[in-house]
């Protein structure tokens, strides 16, 4: 008996042999630069941001810039799927001033660039989940008073919903500032249609500080 390799057969009975390397699965991640648009952000400055991100991400042969989209200035970046978590772990550690020195330095440089340009940014997974935030920091010190419990309203983009309690957290981001509210399950279900969409206004009783 003659054994044959396990190869697919063409219509005429001949074995079909495939050549070439298998393509690695890809993921798209986004670095959203808020407070500007592609029509306002100079190309040279965009290049500065991309160069800094390249150092922060590391794994340079597995990271590719694809495009900048409309809206704010979301930079779409393609990474090889098997390196995605390695890159995110490197970024998270760098924000805590841990890990490779070049990544920590790049994370600090990125914050300084955003601060100088008066912009803020988020690094997000393909599904929109925020991996790292770079908020706009106001360094002016001022006296604050509170907290005060009173009715009020907040504007912002819904970036996260969920939990397992009777009241669930609703995460809002507006002009580089994050806010966490709580709502019952019925309201959270309604808000689900607005996640990562246009800003919404929420009303309720909350803890406020004045300054």
DASULRA-V936968 format. One record per run of one state. SS is the DSSP state (alpha for helix, beta for strand, coil for the rest). FROM is the first residue (numbers start at 0). TO is the last residue. If there is no record, write none. Layout:
SS,FROM,TO
SS,FROM,TO
//
This chain:
coil,0,7
beta,8,8
coil,9,13
beta,14,14
coil,15,24
beta,25,33
coil,34,41
alpha,42,56
coil,57,58
alpha,59,61
beta,62,67
coil,68,71
beta,72,79
alpha,80,94
coil,95,99
alpha,100,116
coil,117,118
beta,119,123
coil,124,128
beta,129,133
coil,134,143
beta,144,161
coil,162,165
beta,166,173
coil,174,175
beta,176,183
alpha,184,193
coil,194,198
beta,199,209
coil,210,210
//
